Amino acid sequence: MSTATSRRERRTPAPRSLADELRGWDDDALACLLARRPDLAVPPPADLTGLAARAGGRAGVLHALNRLDTAEVQVLEVLAALPEPVAEAEVSRRWGADATGPLGVLRALALVWGPADGLRLVRAARDLVGPHPAGLGPPLADALGRRSPQRLADLLDDLGLPATGDPETALRRLTGHLGDPDVVAALLARAPDDARAVLDRLTWDTPVGSVDRADRAIRAATAASPVEWLLATGLLSGADPGHVVLPREIGLVLRGGVVHRRPEPGPPPLRTQVRPASHARGTAVAAAAEAVRRVAALGEAWGETPPPVLRSGGLGVRELRRTAQALGVTDAAAAVLVEVACAAGLVADDGETDPRWAPTPAFDDWLATTTGARWATLAGAWLTTTRTPHLVGTRDGRNAPRTALGPDLDRPSAPVVRAGLLAELAAAVRHGPEAPDPASVRQRLDWFRPRLASAARDALLDAAVEEAELLGVTGAGVLAPHAMALLGTAPPAPGAAEDRVHPDPDAAATALDEALPEPVDRFLLQADLTAVVPGTPDPALAAELDLLADVESRGGATVYRFTATSLRRALDAGYDAADVLTVLRARAATPVPQPLEYLVTETARRHGRLRVGAAGCYLRADDETLLAELLTDTRAAPLLLRRLAPTVLVSPLPPETLLERLRSLGLGPAAETPDGEVVAVRPRSHRAPRRRPDAPRLQVPGAASLAGVVRLLRAADELVTVPRDGDEEDERGEDRDRGGSGAPVTPRPADEPVPAGDPVRTLAVLRAAAAGRITVRIGYAGPDGAVTPVVVEPLTVEGGRVSVLEGGRVRALSIHRIAGVVALPEVPPSLG
């Protein structure tokens, strides 16, 4: 990003603050700032002063620092290590490379401001870098300032400098003397043996070392060790009674005048390995199809037997293991599939009183789409979710195990790491089917986001690599063509400012569907009660075979086995023997073997001999006549009573409802327990299920919205900003605080016409005026359309109306009838 440019050509003095700097930026530069740092735009600041305050706030600066690459962090550390203000040329010299590019980024992010010969770092950035930027100690003035006046005088004497009774003068002389590289070189030339070794240990690693009684008074003539001599000559200083510190200026001299051991202006190269294209593509396509099949099986299994939701909100360890066995995968892989399915909205907590994990209506819609579309939904959810299934089974801060779908698996950095991995994978395949070396990817991610480098991020990266293979995003480590299509027409570049991927599901679905083999709609029946599908079955065939048979093996062909149990599954679903045989004859490319036909007819013959039904409740009485009368009573028809025995009736209604209805018929029923004991029935107080609060979401404005925010900032700033110099000119070339002749500006009369203004600017000015209690003149349209100028003081702006003080009374005006607004100097609103 280029450095912000001047908003308009005019004679402008050097900015005195970050707010002054921002006022000189053009609209594009401000919009880019808000796009690169979206936290500054939500909610929009009141004016440019507020934007500067937010841009320099600790939280916003921390977020911006975490998105800097190594070159930008190094240049930022150079700025933090040098006294302000500092020139761009000095920054480049101290970094050891041309710092123009990184400085442009830091300036565009509002972390650095000032002219080229007087750069300044925002205070929060300096504080966040810490007291030891790039491992350098405190400045000489701070290090020596801890010494008493007598010890400063002793140091002047030992260094041969003129004595002074003023401690501040002594400190200035010492810092100027010891900050001279030639002086330090001369001192080191006569240093005792091993003194340089002590300094070398403190030069690059840490400027602080442990020494007993480091704050004791020592003279050069009586120094008994290299450390004592260094303390006596000011090359080291006592940090506290147990530590010494290497002052910053001395450290810079020992480092050869540069802040870092070596500048890193660019990322390390990406190391790759070439893979056979057909193998990589085929592996990814097969994995993608298998991931889709397994998630479909997951939804079907949970639809039949929904696992319970733990009280903590997750999925139990046993339920996860049971799911893994059903899908034929490891527990870790099952955790990934479960989390991705939930992130895609295919399964969820059903919200019942006894909550269970179950497929959602979106799962049925998902099943009705193509394999490519289903995969794109899963892969898109994986790319954007903050869930981290690799943490399932680890323990949290309370030593409790983390569970799949549990509350402690969200990590905001997860999609950022996946986006970084995908960017490196996309860069690798631009030259062919090349798989990047994982260690190389880690090194590059560390360069692009050095402040986020950690063991936790390394674990996220390792997990992302494995999950990409499981889901068919990669094959043999190579980004698949359908995954490249998922990234859209402009895949993320390594280290891009945008840390997240915005998937293109339509392109991915098309690419995968074209890569998949044509689905088959026929199978081969064999005499051993098996069916072979020579390829990928189409959805209808797969659904029929899943109902009639069990999968025995998968591969290039899928083998299904028919058993009495699998056939009973179809009979339970409403098929009869004729239906089953019709399906087999219609789908089979071979005749139905006699053993299979016999198995179908025999299983159907035995099916349904025992009947199981459900009843809401039963009604029993020793008096058979009473029950017979109740069955013939037309008023009891809505009870849907049915006789099971002479003294027993059943009804589908709940017991409470049946009791109420029988009482309304003038009968006196009593409720009883399963063992026949009469119980008292009290009305239950109904409770609605607990509603989970929605997670807050930050809505980042788009380009058009950012342009609108910039316009509001400009309008508000022009209203509330007082020119700091009498010769600062406005866009018409006239002095803003004086008339063209130099005469003071006089208030415009209330009846002077108000120029029509942009509605957005009008609203912004009204809001700013209400916030600052500033008097304005508005042009207000009456019922006849005539615009009348009125001087008012806005009080509140809300709901399309503005409350104003005008003529000593409060009025409510419709904003849409305000044609324009002009800010006035201090004018009492009673003039209106």
C-alpha positions in Angstrom: 0.0 0.0 0.0 1.4 3.4 -0.9 1.9 6.2 1.5 -1.1 8.4 2.0 -1.0 11.5 -0.2 -2.2 15.0 0.4 -5.9 15.6 0.1 -5.5 18.7 -2.0 -2.6 20.9 -3.1 -2.0 23.6 -0.5 0.7 24.9 1.7 0.5 22.6 4.7 2.9 22.7 7.7 4.2 19.5 9.2 1.5 17.6 11.1 1.6 18.1 14.9 -0.4 14.9 15.6 -1.8 11.8 14.0 -5.1 13.6 13.6 -3.4 16.3 11.7 -1.7 13.7 9.5 -5.1 12.0 8.8 -6.6 15.3 7.7 -4.0 15.6 5.0 -4.8 12.1 3.6 -7.0 11.8 0.5 -10.3 9.8 0.6 -8.8 6.7 -1.0 -6.0 6.6 1.7 -8.6 6.9 4.5 -10.8 4.2 2.9 -7.7 1.9 2.6 -6.9 2.5 6.3 -10.5 1.5 7.3 -10.3 -1.6 5.0 -7.0 -2.7 6.4 -8.0 -2.0 10.0 -11.8 -2.7 10.0 -12.0 -2.3 13.8 -11.6 1.4 13.2 -14.8 1.6 11.1 -17.2 -0.3 13.3 -18.9 1.7 14.7 -17.9 4.7 12.6 -15.9 7.3 14.6 -17.4 10.7 15.1 -14.7 12.6 13.2 -11.1 12.4 12.1 -9.9 13.2 15.7 -11.9 10.3 16.9 -10.5 8.1 14.1 -6.9 9.1 15.2 -7.7 8.3 18.8 -9.1 4.9 17.9 -6.1 4.2 15.5 -3.7 5.0 18.3 -5.6 3.0 20.9 -3.9 0.0 22.4 -6.4 -2.6 21.3 -6.5 -1.4 17.7 -2.7 -1.1 17.5 -2.3 -4.6 18.9 -4.6 -6.0 16.2 -2.6 -4.1 13.5 0.8 -5.2 14.8 -0.3 -8.8 14.8 -1.0 -8.5 11.0 2.4 -7.1 10.1 5.1 -9.2 8.3 8.6 -9.6 9.5 10.0 -6.8 7.5 7.4 -4.4 8.8 7.9 -5.6 12.4 11.7 -5.1 12.1 11.3 -1.6 10.8 8.8 -0.9 13.5 11.4 -2.1 16.1 14.0 0.2 14.5 11.6 3.1 15.0 11.0 2.0 18.6 14.7 1.8 19.3 15.7 5.2 17.9 14.9 8.6 19.5 12.1 10.6 17.9 11.8 12.1 15.4 13.8 10.1 13.0 14.4 10.4 9.3 13.5 7.7 6.7 17.2 7.5 5.7 18.3 6.8 9.2 15.7 4.1 9.6 17.0 2.4 6.4 20.6 2.7 7.7 19.8 1.2 11.1 17.8 -1.6 9.5 20.5 -2.4 7.0 18.1 -2.3 3.9 15.8 0.0 2.1 12.9 0.6 4.5 10.7 2.6 2.1 8.2 -0.2 1.5 7.7 -1.2 5.1 7.5 2.4 6.2 4.8 3.0 3.6 2.7 0.2 5.0 3.2 1.4 8.6 2.2 4.9 7.6 -0.8 3.6 5.6 -1.9 1.7 8.8 -1.6 4.9 10.9 1.1 3.4 13.0 3.7 5.9 11.9 3.1 9.6 11.1 5.1 12.7 10.4 7.2 14.0 7.4 10.0 12.0 5.9 12.6 13.7 8.0 10.6 13.5 11.2 8.9 10.1 11.6 7.1 9.2 14.8 5.7 6.0 16.1 2.3 6.0 17.8 2.7 5.7 21.5 0.7 2.4 21.9 2.9 0.7 19.3 6.1 1.7 21.2 4.5 0.4 24.4 3.5 -2.9 22.8 7.0 -3.4 21.4 8.2 -3.3 25.0 11.2 -1.8 26.8 13.7 -3.9 24.8 13.0 -3.5 21.1 14.8 -6.1 19.0 16.6 -7.2 22.2 18.2 -3.8 22.9 18.4 -2.4 26.4 17.1 1.0 27.7 18.6 4.2 26.4 21.7 5.5 28.2 19.8 8.3 29.8 17.4 5.8 31.5 20.1 3.3 32.3 22.5 5.8 33.9 19.7 7.9 35.4 19.3 5.2 38.1 22.7 6.3 39.5 23.0 8.7 42.3 24.6 12.2 41.7 27.8 11.1 43.4 28.1 8.0 41.2 27.4 10.1 38.1 30.3 12.4 39.2 32.5 9.4 39.7 31.7 8.1 36.2 32.6 11.6 34.8 35.9 11.4 36.6 36.7 7.9 35.5 35.9 8.8 31.8 38.0 12.0 32.0 35.1 14.3 31.4 34.7 17.7 33.0 33.0 17.6 36.5 29.7 19.3 37.2 27.5 19.7 40.2 24.3 19.5 38.2 23.1 15.8 37.8 21.2 16.6 34.6 24.2 18.2 33.0 26.3 15.2 34.1 23.8 12.8 32.5 23.8 14.7 29.2 27.6 14.7 29.1 27.7 11.0 29.8 25.1 10.0 27.3 26.6 12.1 24.6 30.1 10.7 25.3 29.2 7.0 25.6 26.9 7.3 22.6 29.9 8.0 20.4 31.0 4.8 18.6 34.6 6.0 18.6 34.5 6.4 22.4 33.1 2.9 22.9 35.7 1.5 20.5 38.5 3.2 22.5 37.1 1.9 25.8 36.9 -1.6 24.5 40.5 -1.4 23.2 41.7 -1.0 26.8 39.2 -3.3 28.4 40.4 -6.2 30.6 40.4 -9.7 29.3 36.9 -11.3 29.0 35.1 -8.0 29.1 34.2 -8.2 25.4 33.0 -11.8 26.0 30.6 -10.4 28.6 29.3 -7.8 26.2 29.0 -10.3 23.4 26.6 -12.4 25.5 24.4 -9.4 26.0 24.5 -7.9 22.5 22.1 -10.1 20.5 20.2 -12.4 22.9 19.1 -10.4 25.9 20.5 -7.1 27.2 20.0 -8.2 30.8 22.4 -10.4 32.8 22.4 -11.6 36.4 25.0 -10.2 38.8 25.1 -10.0 42.6 25.1 -6.5 44.0 24.8 -4.9 40.6 24.0 -1.5 42.1 27.1 -1.2 44.2 29.4 1.8 43.8 32.5 0.8 41.7 35.4 2.9 40.5 37.5 1.9 37.4 40.7 2.0 39.4 39.5 -0.5 41.9 37.5 -2.8 39.6 38.3 -6.4 40.3 36.5 -8.2 37.4 35.5 -7.5 33.8 31.9 -6.9 34.9 33.0 -4.4 37.6 35.1 -2.6 35.0 32.2 -2.4 32.6 30.0 -1.0 35.3 32.7 1.5 36.3 33.1 2.8 32.7 29.3 3.0 32.0 29.3 0.2 29.3 27.0 -1.7 31.7 24.6 -0.3 34.2 22.8 -1.8 37.1 19.1 -2.5 36.4 18.4 -3.6 40.0 20.4 -5.2 42.8 20.5 -8.5 41.0 20.9 -7.6 37.3 22.9 -5.5 34.9 21.7 -4.1 31.6 23.5 -3.2 28.4 22.4 0.4 27.4 20.9 0.8 24.0 23.5 3.0 22.5 26.3 0.7 23.5 24.3 -2.3 22.1 23.9 -0.5 18.8 27.7 0.1 18.6 28.4 -3.5 19.4 25.9 -4.5 16.7 27.7 -2.5 14.1 25.2 0.3 14.1 22.2 -1.8 13.0 19.2 -2.9 15.1 18.9 -6.5 13.7 21.5 -9.1 13.1 20.2 -9.3 9.5 17.2 -7.6 7.8 14.6 -9.8 6.4 12.9 -7.8 3.6 11.3 -10.8 2.0 9.9 -14.3 2.9 12.0 -17.4 2.6 11.5 -19.4 -0.6 8.8 -22.0 -0.7 10.3 -25.5 -1.1 8.1 -28.0 -3.0 8.1 -31.6 -4.2 6.7 -32.6 -7.6 3.9 -35.2 -7.5 2.4 -37.2 -10.4 -0.5 -35.1 -11.6 -2.9 -38.0 -12.1 -2.2 -39.5 -8.8 -2.6 -36.3 -6.9 -5.8 -35.4 -8.7 -7.3 -38.9 -8.3 -6.5 -39.0 -4.6 -8.1 -35.7 -4.0 -11.2 -36.5 -6.0 -11.6 -39.9 -4.2 -11.1 -38.3 -0.8 -13.7 -35.5 -1.6 -16.3 -38.1 -2.7 -15.6 -40.2 0.4 -15.9 -37.2 2.7 -19.3 -36.4 1.2 -20.5 -40.0 1.6 -19.3 -40.2 5.2 -21.1 -37.0 6.2 -24.3 -38.3 4.5 -23.9 -41.5 6.5 -23.4 -39.4 9.6 -26.6 -37.5 9.1 -28.6 -40.7 8.3 -27.2 -42.4 11.4 -28.0 -39.5 13.7 -31.4 -39.1 12.1 -32.2 -42.7 13.2 -30.5 -42.6 16.6 -29.7 -39.1 17.7 -26.9 -39.0 20.2 -27.6 -37.0 23.4 -26.1 -33.5 24.0 -23.8 -33.4 27.0 -24.7 -30.9 29.7 -21.6 -29.0 28.7 -22.9 -28.8 25.2 -20.7 -31.4 23.4 -20.8 -34.9 22.0 -19.8 -37.7 24.5 -16.6 -39.7 24.0 -18.6 -42.9 23.6 -20.9 -41.4 21.1 -18.0 -40.1 19.1 -16.3 -43.5 19.1 -19.6 -45.1 18.1 -19.9 -42.6 15.2 -16.4 -43.3 14.1 -17.0 -47.0 14.0 -20.2 -46.5 12.0 -18.3 -44.3 9.5 -15.2 -46.6 9.4 -12.8 -43.8 10.5 -10.6 -43.0 13.5 -12.0 -40.9 16.3 -9.9 -37.9 15.2 -11.3 -38.1 11.7 -14.8 -38.5 13.0 -14.3 -35.4 15.1 -13.4 -33.5 11.9 -16.4 -34.7 10.0 -18.8 -34.0 12.9 -17.4 -30.5 13.4 -17.5 -29.7 9.7 -21.1 -31.0 9.4 -22.2 -28.8 12.3 -20.3 -25.8 10.8 -22.1 -26.4 7.5 -25.5 -26.4 9.4 -26.2 -30.0 8.5 -26.5 -31.2 12.1 -27.3 -29.3 15.3 -28.7 -29.5 18.8 -32.4 -30.1 18.4 -33.2 -27.7 21.3 -35.6 -30.2 23.0 -35.9 -30.6 26.7 -33.8 -33.7 26.4 -31.5 -32.3 23.7 -29.9 -34.5 21.0 -27.7 -34.0 18.0 -29.7 -34.5 14.9 -29.7 -33.6 11.2 -31.3 -30.3 10.3 -33.7 -29.6 7.4 -30.7 -28.2 5.5 -29.3 -31.8 5.6 -32.2 -33.0 3.4 -31.6 -30.1 1.0 -27.9 -30.9 0.9 -28.6 -34.6 0.1 -30.7 -33.5 -2.9 -27.7 -31.7 -4.6 -24.8 -33.1 -6.6 -21.7 -34.6 -5.0 -19.7 -31.5 -6.1 -22.2 -29.1 -4.5 -22.2 -31.1 -1.3 -18.4 -31.1 -1.1 -18.3 -27.4 -1.8 -20.6 -26.8 1.2 -18.4 -28.9 3.5 -15.1 -27.4 2.3 -16.4 -23.9 2.5 -17.5 -24.5 6.1 -14.1 -26.0 6.9 -12.3 -23.0 5.5 -14.3 -20.4 7.4 -15.1 -22.1 10.7 -13.2 -21.2 13.9 -13.7 -24.7 15.3 -10.5 -26.8 15.9 -11.4 -30.5 16.0 -7.8 -31.5 16.5 -8.2 -30.3 20.1 -10.8 -33.0 20.8 -9.5 -35.2 23.6 -7.0 -32.7 25.0 -7.7 -31.0 28.4 -8.7 -27.5 29.1 -7.6 -25.2 31.9 -9.8 -27.1 34.4 -8.2 -30.4 33.3 -11.5 -31.4 31.8 -11.4 -33.2 28.4 -12.5 -31.3 25.4 -15.3 -32.9 23.4 -16.4 -32.7 19.8 -19.0 -30.0 19.4 -18.1 -28.7 22.8 -17.8 -25.1 23.8 -13.9 -24.9 24.1 -12.9 -25.6 20.5 -13.3 -22.1 19.0 -10.1 -20.4 18.0 -10.3 -17.2 15.9 -6.9 -17.9 14.3 -8.1 -21.2 12.8 -9.5 -19.8 9.6 -6.5 -17.5 9.3 -4.1 -20.4 9.5 -6.1 -22.4 6.9 -6.2 -19.3 4.6 -2.4 -19.1 4.9 -2.0 -22.8 4.1 -4.3 -22.5 1.1 -2.4 -19.5 -0.2 0.9 -21.4 0.0 -0.7 -24.5 -1.7 -2.1 -22.3 -4.4 1.3 -20.7 -5.0 2.9 -24.1 -5.3 0.6 -25.5 -8.0 1.1 -22.5 -10.3 4.1 -24.2 -11.8 2.6 -27.7 -11.8 1.5 -30.5 -9.4 3.8 -29.5 -6.6 3.3 -30.2 -2.9 4.9 -27.6 -0.5 7.2 -28.8 2.2 5.3 -28.4 5.6 8.4 -27.0 7.3 8.8 -24.4 4.5 5.1 -23.4 4.9 5.6 -23.0 8.6 8.7 -20.8 8.0 6.8 -18.6 5.6 3.8 -18.2 7.8 6.2 -17.2 10.6 7.6 -14.6 8.3 4.2 -13.2 7.2 2.8 -13.1 10.8 5.8 -13.2 13.1 3.9 -11.9 16.2 1.4 -14.8 15.9 4.1 -17.5 15.7 3.6 -20.1 18.5 3.3 -23.7 19.2 -0.5 -23.4 19.1 -0.3 -22.0 15.6 2.1 -24.8 14.5 -0.5 -27.3 15.8 -3.2 -25.6 13.9 -1.1 -25.8 10.7 -0.4 -29.5 11.2 -4.1 -30.2 11.8 -5.1 -28.1 8.7 -2.7 -30.2 6.5 -4.3 -33.5 7.8 -7.8 -32.1 7.5 -7.2 -30.9 3.9 -6.2 -34.5 2.9 -9.2 -36.0 4.7 -11.7 -33.7 3.0 -10.2 -33.9 -0.4 -8.9 -30.3 -0.5 -5.5 -31.8 -1.3 -4.3 -35.0 -2.8 -0.8 -36.3 -1.9 -0.1 -32.8 -0.5 -1.1 -31.0 -3.8 -4.0 -28.5 -3.9 -6.7 -30.1 -6.0 -8.2 -28.4 -9.0 -11.6 -28.3 -7.5 -10.1 -26.8 -4.3 -8.4 -24.1 -6.4 -11.8 -23.4 -7.9 -13.2 -23.1 -4.4 -10.8 -20.2 -3.8 -12.4 -18.2 -6.6 -10.9 -16.3 -9.6 -8.4 -14.5 -7.3 -6.9 -17.1 -4.8 -5.3 -15.5 -1.8 -1.7 -14.5 -2.2 0.8 -15.6 0.5 0.8 -13.0 3.3 -2.2 -11.0 1.8 -3.8 -8.4 4.0 -7.1 -10.3 3.8 -6.6 -13.2 6.3 -9.7 -15.2 5.3 -10.9 -17.1 2.2 -14.2 -16.2 0.6 -15.2 -19.5 -1.1 -16.8 -19.8 -4.5 -19.0 -22.9 -4.0 -20.5 -22.9 -7.5 -17.1 -23.1 -9.3 -15.9 -25.8 -6.9 -19.1 -27.8 -7.4 -18.7 -27.7 -11.2 -15.1 -28.6 -11.1 -15.5 -31.6 -8.8 -18.6 -32.9 -10.6 -16.6 -32.8 -13.9 -13.7 -34.6 -12.3 -15.9 -37.4 -10.7 -16.5 -40.5 -12.8 -20.0 -40.8 -14.3 -22.3 -42.4 -11.7 -23.7 -45.7 -12.5 -27.4 -46.7 -12.0 -27.0 -50.5 -12.3 -25.4 -53.3 -10.3 -24.4 -56.9 -10.7 -26.1 -59.6 -8.6 -24.1 -62.6 -7.6 -25.1 -66.0 -6.2 -23.4 -65.4 -2.9 -26.1 -62.8 -2.0 -23.9 -59.8 -3.0 -24.3 -57.0 -5.4 -21.3 -55.2 -7.1 -21.6 -51.6 -8.2 -18.8 -51.0 -10.7 -18.2 -47.4 -10.0 -19.9 -44.6 -8.0 -23.6 -45.2 -7.6 -26.0 -42.4 -8.4 -27.9 -41.0 -5.4 -31.1 -42.9 -6.1 -29.3 -46.3 -6.5 -27.2 -45.6 -3.4 -30.3 -44.9 -1.4 -32.0 -48.1 -2.5 -29.0 -50.3 -1.8 -28.4 -48.6 1.6 -31.9 -49.7 2.5 -31.8 -53.2 1.1 -28.2 -54.3 1.8 -25.0 -53.5 3.8 -21.7 -52.3 2.4 -19.1 -55.1 2.6 -16.2 -53.3 0.9 -15.4 -50.2 -1.0 -12.8 -49.3 -3.6 -13.0 -49.0 -7.4 -16.2 -51.0 -7.0 -18.6 -51.2 -4.0 -19.7 -54.6 -2.8 -23.1 -54.8 -1.0 -24.3 -57.9 0.9 -28.0 -58.9 1.3 -29.0 -60.4 4.7 -32.2 -61.1 6.5 -31.4 -58.1 8.7 -30.9 -55.7 5.8 -34.0 -56.9 4.1 -36.1 -56.4 7.3 -34.9 -52.8 7.2 -36.6 -52.4 3.8 -39.7 -54.2 5.0 -39.9 -51.9 8.1 -39.7 -48.9 5.7 -42.9 -50.1 3.9 -41.6 -52.4 1.2 -43.1 -55.9 0.7 -41.5 -58.9 -1.1 -42.9 -57.8 -4.5 -41.5 -54.3 -4.1 -38.0 -55.6 -3.2 -37.9 -58.0 -6.1 -39.1 -55.2 -8.5 -36.3 -53.0 -7.4 -33.7 -55.7 -7.8 -35.0 -56.7 -11.3 -35.1 -53.1 -12.4 -31.6 -52.2 -11.2 -29.7 -55.4 -11.8 -27.8 -56.0 -15.0 -28.0 -59.7 -14.3 -31.0 -62.0 -13.3 -32.0 -62.2 -9.7 -30.3 -65.4 -8.3 -32.6 -68.0 -6.8 -31.0 -67.8 -3.3 -31.6 -64.1 -3.1 -35.2 -64.4 -4.3 -35.8 -67.1 -1.7 -34.2 -64.9 1.1 -36.5 -62.1 0.1 -39.7 -64.1 0.1 -38.9 -66.0 3.3 -37.9 -62.8 5.2 -41.1 -61.1 4.1 -43.2 -64.1 5.2 -41.9 -64.0 8.7 -42.1 -60.2 8.9 -45.0 -58.8 11.0 -46.0 -61.9 12.9 -45.6 -59.9 16.1 -47.0 -56.4 16.2 -45.8 -53.5 18.3 -47.7 -50.3 18.6 -47.7 -47.2 20.7 -50.5 -45.8 22.9 -50.7 -42.5 24.7 -52.3 -44.1 27.7 -54.6 -46.9 28.8 -58.0 -46.9 30.5 -59.0 -49.9 32.7 -62.0 -50.7 34.8 -63.4 -53.7 36.6 -66.8 -52.9 35.3 -66.9 -54.1 31.6 -70.3 -52.4 31.1 -68.9 -49.0 32.0 -66.2 -49.4 29.3 -68.8 -50.7 26.8 -71.0 -47.7 27.3 -68.0 -45.4 26.9 -67.1 -47.0 23.6 -70.7 -46.4 22.3 -70.9 -42.8 23.6 -70.7 -40.4 20.7 -69.2 -37.7 23.0 -66.2 -40.0 23.6 -65.4 -40.4 19.8 -62.7 -37.7 19.9 -60.9 -39.9 22.6 -60.1 -42.5 19.9 -60.6 -45.4 22.3 -59.8 -48.9 21.2 -60.5 -52.2 23.2 -57.5 -54.4 23.9 -59.2 -56.6 26.5 -62.7 -56.7 28.1 -61.4 -54.4 30.9 -58.7 -52.4 29.1 -59.0 -49.6 26.5 -56.2 -47.6 25.0 -56.1 -44.1 23.6 -53.4 -42.1 21.7 -54.0 -39.1 23.9 -51.6 -38.2 26.7 -52.9 -39.3 30.2 -53.4 -35.7 31.4 -55.6 -34.9 28.3 -57.6 -38.1 28.7 -58.3 -37.4 32.4 -59.6 -33.9 31.6 -61.8 -35.2 28.8 -63.3 -38.0 30.9 -64.1 -35.5 33.7 -65.8 -33.3 31.2 -68.1 -36.2 30.4 -69.1 -36.4 34.1 -66.9 -39.4 34.9 -64.5 -39.6 37.8 -61.3 -41.2 36.6 -58.2 -41.5 38.7 -54.6 -41.6 37.6 -52.4 -44.6 38.6 -48.7 -45.6 38.5 -47.4 -48.6 36.4 -47.8 -50.8 39.4 -51.5 -49.7 39.9 -51.2 -47.3 42.8 -53.5 -44.2 42.6 -51.5 -41.0 42.4 -52.5 -37.3 42.8 -52.1 -35.3 39.6 -51.1 -31.6 39.9 -51.0 -29.3 36.9 -47.5 -28.8 35.6 -46.1 -25.3 34.9 -44.9 -25.2 31.3 -41.4 -23.9 30.5 -40.1 -22.9 27.1 -36.7 -24.4 26.1 -33.7 -22.3 27.0 -32.6 -20.2 24.0 -28.9 -20.0 23.3 -27.7 -16.4 22.7 -26.3 -15.8 19.3 -22.6 -15.2 19.0 -21.8 -11.5 18.3 -20.6 -10.9 14.8 -18.6 -8.0 13.6 -20.1 -6.6 10.4 -17.2 -5.2 8.4 -18.3 -2.5 5.9 -17.7 -3.0 2.2 -16.0 -0.6 -0.1 -19.2 1.5 -0.7 -19.9 1.7 3.0 -16.3 2.7 3.7 -16.5 5.5 1.2 -19.7 6.6 3.1 -17.8 6.5 6.4 -15.0 8.7 4.9 -17.6 11.2 3.7 -19.1 11.4 7.2 -15.7 11.9 8.7 -14.9 14.7 6.4 -18.2 16.4 7.0 -18.0 16.1 10.7 -14.4 17.2 10.8 -15.0 20.3 8.7 -17.7 21.2 11.2 -15.9 20.8 14.4 -12.2 21.6 13.4 -10.9 25.1 14.0 -8.0 26.1 11.7 -4.8 26.2 13.6 -3.1 28.8 11.4 -4.6 32.1 10.1 -3.2 31.4 6.6 -4.8 28.0 6.2 -7.0 28.2 3.1 -10.2 26.5 2.2 -10.9 25.0 -1.2 -12.0 28.4 -2.7 -8.7 29.9 -1.8 -10.2 32.1 1.0 -9.0 32.2 4.5 -11.2 30.1 6.7 -10.9 32.2 9.8 -10.8 35.6 8.0 -12.6 37.1 5.1 -10.8 37.5 1.8 -9.7 41.0 2.8 -8.5 39.8 6.2 -11.5 41.2 8.1 -13.0 39.0 10.8 -15.9 36.9 9.8 -19.3 38.1 11.0 -22.3 35.9 11.6 -24.5 35.4 8.6 -28.0 36.6 9.1 -30.7 34.0 9.5 -32.4 35.0 6.3 -29.4 34.4 4.1 -30.0 31.5 1.7 -28.6 28.1 2.7 -27.0 26.2 -0.2 -28.4 22.8 -0.8 -26.2 20.0 0.5 -25.7 16.3 0.1 -28.1 14.4 2.4 -25.3 12.2 3.8 -23.3 15.3 4.7 -26.3 17.1 6.1 -27.0 14.1 8.4 -23.3 14.0 9.5 -23.2 17.7 10.2 -26.4 17.6 12.2 -25.1 14.7 14.3 -21.7 16.4 14.9 -23.5 19.7 15.8 -25.7 17.9 18.3 -22.7 16.2 19.9 -20.7 19.4 20.1 -23.6 21.8 20.9 -22.8 23.8 17.8 -25.2 26.3 16.2 -26.1 25.8 12.6 -28.2 27.5 9.9 -30.5 25.1 8.1 -32.7 25.5 5.0 -36.1 24.0 6.0 -38.7 23.2 3.4 -42.3 24.2 4.4 -45.5 22.6 3.3 -45.5 24.7 0.1 -42.0 23.6 -0.7 -40.4 27.0 0.0 -37.1 26.8 1.8 -36.7 29.1 4.8 -33.3 29.7 6.5 -33.5 29.1 10.3 -30.7 29.3 12.9 -31.0 26.4 15.4 -28.9 24.4 17.8 -29.4 20.6 17.2 -30.0 18.6 20.3 -30.6 15.0 19.2 -30.8 13.2 15.9 -32.8 9.9 15.7 -35.6 8.2 13.9 -35.5 10.6 10.9 -36.1 13.6 13.1 -33.8 16.2 14.7 -34.7 18.0 17.9 -33.5 21.6 17.9 -33.4 24.6 20.1 -34.8 27.5 18.1 -36.0 30.9 19.5 -35.8 29.6 23.1 -38.1 26.6 22.4 -37.5 23.0 21.4 -38.8 21.8 18.0 -38.8 18.5 16.2 -37.9 18.8 12.5 -38.1 16.1 9.8 -34.6 15.6 8.4 -35.9 14.9 4.9 -37.2 18.5 4.8 -33.8 20.0 5.6 -32.3 21.1 2.3 -28.9 22.1 3.6 -26.9 23.0 6.7 -24.1 25.5 7.4 -22.2 25.7 10.6 -22.0 29.1 12.3 -19.6 30.7 14.7 -20.9 31.3 18.3 -24.4 32.6 17.5 -27.3 32.3 20.0 -30.1 30.2 18.5 -32.6 32.8 19.7 -31.5 34.9 16.7 -33.6 32.6 14.5 
